[in-house]
Amino acid sequence: MRTLARLTRILPVILLALTLPAQAQRDVVTLEDAKVTQLGAVFDNITWPDEASIDQFILGVFGYDQLLLDALKKQRGNLVVRGKPVMVEVYDSLERARAAHILVLPPSRVRDLADIGQALRDSHTLIVSDGASDRAHIMVNFTLSSKNRLGFEINAGNITRAGMTPSRELLLFGGSKLDIAQIYEQSEAQLAEARAMAAEQRLELEKQRRLLAEQEETILRQRAEVAANQRKLASLEGQLGGVQQRLTDSQERLDDNAAELEKKEVILAEKEAYIDSYSQRIEQNLKRLEDLQQEIGDKEREIAEQNTVLTSQLGIIKNQRFILIAIGAILLLVLILIALILRAYRGKHRLALQLEGKTLELGVANEKLVQLTEAKSRFLSTMSHEIRTPMNGVVGMAELLDGTDLTGQQREYVSIILKSADTLLGLINDILDLSKIEVGRLELESIPFSPGEVIADTLQTLALRATEKDLELTFHVPPDIPDWVLGDPLRLRQVMVNLVGNAIKFTEAGEIDVDLQLVSAAEQGIRIRFEVHDTGIGITEAQQEKIFQAFDQADASTTRRFGGTGLGLAISAQLVQLMGGQLSVRSEVDRGSTFYFDADFGVSDEAGPAAVQPEELRGLHVLVVDDNRTNRRILEELLTNWGMSPCVVEGAEAALAALERAEQDAPPFAAALLDVMMPDVDGFELAARIRQRPDWQALRILMLTSAGTAIGEARRRELDISRVLMKPVKHSDLLAALTDALGVTRAGDSASPTGGAAVIPRKVLLVEDNPINRKVALELLGKRGHQVEVAHNGAEAVEAVASQAFDVVLMDQHMPVMDGLTATRTIREQERNSGRHVHIVALTAAATVEDRENSLAAGADGFVSKPFRAAALFGAVEGVAAEVLASSGRPDVALAPPGADDQPPCLDWRGALRNLEGDEELLHELADMFLEQYPGMLKTLEEAVANEAAAELQRAAHALKGSAQLIGGTAAAASALTLEKIGRSGDPAAAPPALHELRDNLERLKAALHDALPARES
């Protein structure tokens, strides 16, 4: 107790002694406090760039300086620069330290001052060093002139070069002025204040000592009070002992009461056990009673079941009596039926005898029907021939007349004649096909063909009709449709012409879409679905039931309004059935119709050439601009299938935006497909906007136009349009146009510099009894330079072939004296002994598969249907292969200009004229155009050679080659082809010799053209 009392008296004195020195120490101004004060003065006298955008200043310490950090923490509230707070940051890397406005270097870092200044260059950071000796690189440097006097020095040039502006006072007086005027005056004032505070604290200590003495006296008084309280506590403890004795007595009495209570609880438990045993006996008796009641219930149910069985037995006995009565009635009915059967048998015997007689009569009638069917077929064949023969003269003479100089009105009359003739021929074909289908004599061919090409060719023939009604005509052939199949392309085309033609006829606005879908594919064959969608008038459900009947349309008003015979759909439905499908329709009135059917085709073992996608096209970016969504979808799928990267947009503004994006973010577009007819901004205006941009001059532009929309050559040259394609675009035509525009050569392209073989003159025997048909054939073949001799019947043809050598024999089938089939067989019999083989082409007006098969079976090599068109006749005559001519003993000589040798001629004027079907005016115009344009094309070539630009060299040479070929400049075209191959090989260094040769050939071609043009004009 005494030790504790002593500690209690001494402890306040010790605490006071420890506290007063610490307080005095905190109030003493240290060297670090002076540094902080100087840093504040530097902040006030330095201005940073863009200080208005600075929210707070950053004072950085590079490395760890605890004393400086403590001083900064103590004076943090006083660091405010022009109303903005100052944040203190510690940096361990110079990269992070670039964010500080002032960076303080401790003495350990000043040796790296030059490197640190270089690292913080252009960061607008003021470097404050401590005791640096490198005066050339300091900005602000702390100096210690004596033990208790801190100053700093500045290098105003380094501060200014770092992008900061020192104040006028800082520039005039430097660090010493600030040191005397601001920093140490403040430090001495603080020291005096601290000394005054220490004196006050000594006075306070004396007061505390006096207070401690007073507290000791108080403690003595309290000890006396504690002793008195202890005595009172002893008295209370005595009183507590008496109370505890009384509690002990009470507890003993409680224990006795608890023992008595336990005895009573034992007695109560025994009584409860007796009650439980009695309850169990009662429950057992109740259970026995329930069992007896259940047995009584079972007995009652058995009795009820026995009563039910007895009741049913009584019912059965009653029913058996009725059954016996019914059996008797049935036996009586059976006897009656037997009697009726016997009577019916006798009647059947009489009917059998009558049926036998009717069968004999039916056989006779069937024979008559067969004879009538054959007579009908012969009649239709004869009528077809008799009608087609004068129609051949009408069509042929109209085509010849169309090739002469006519006025505009006369040419319109000729066009009406040709259209009317085509309509009449279509009607004749429909009637003939319907009759052949009815008698089961119409058979389908099985030859290789391309479904996509057939659909494209069909739609292009109908495009003009769609354009006249401002309808969009599209077709979609997905990539999984095979390129070549086995089937009858002529009949497929017939069905599609009817369906698409009807869609155009009954649609006033909107679009017509043809869609192909692959239903199934196997080794045995494939199945393709064809769908024709339109947005026309639609068909009601009642009308749909009869539109496939012959000579019937939806209703009478449709017949009067739209015209037609009503045969088209009936024939199409029959043809589709022959193809293994069924023609069906889905339609809504005023919403449009969809005609669709499936057709089976064989797998072609000898397929034609598939479309070749050049590797150079893969990855090229193409811009497609079309306002029709279906067209955009089809073109996007097609270009993607070729490996290109299409960007599809619906208008001019979106197209220009896509070109801008591609110029900035992606590879530029190589080509653009622009639809001509678009709302707001059409294709021409969009092309003009594109050409206004110098950066987009290399973009190749292809225009997509509807049939009947003319685009002038001058307009094409002005806008530098590579190709103009008619919609709907054939896939092969689009691929060829893209490869030509981009200067890409496809596999299988001909490298001939002449741009196509010259027409080889043939010696032709024309066997024809009709004078009009003879006149047409003679005129057409004579214009092509062929030598034609005439025979009036088959007998004269046999004599002519036996006495002369002919390249081609055009053999009519229906003639007096000897028909064409007999004459063909006779000629083939004669050839067995001679070993020769003359090419025979059958001419017939029947135009059926059966007629073709009969002609080929007789020995014909080809088949041309009358009335023949000029293209079909030229193909039959001029398509004879060179080996066939060699077998006939005649050389294959082209109509080359005189003096031609192994080298390509400078100018093949006659060949160019033949390629243009003898149109001298057009050739003259093209020659003038070539003379005007070739210098610019040559200049582009020379620039490409000089710049060694292989791609531009290939493109320019390809363009010049095509232009030279068109006007007969074969030598210049050959030289351009050489340059094109050099550009394609990517070695433009080999181009100069070929370029020199091209210049010489172009000069010679220029002179030859000047000589040829005046001679033609005279």
Order of alpha helices (4+ residues) and beta strands (2+ residues): alpha-alpha-beta-beta-alpha-beta-beta-alpha-beta-alpha-beta-beta-beta-alpha-beta-alpha-alpha-alpha-beta-alpha-beta-beta-alpha-beta-beta-alpha-alpha-alpha-beta-beta-beta-alpha-beta-alpha-beta-alpha-beta-alpha-beta-alpha-beta-alpha-beta-alpha-beta-alpha-beta-alpha-beta-alpha-alpha-alpha-alpha-alpha-alpha-alpha
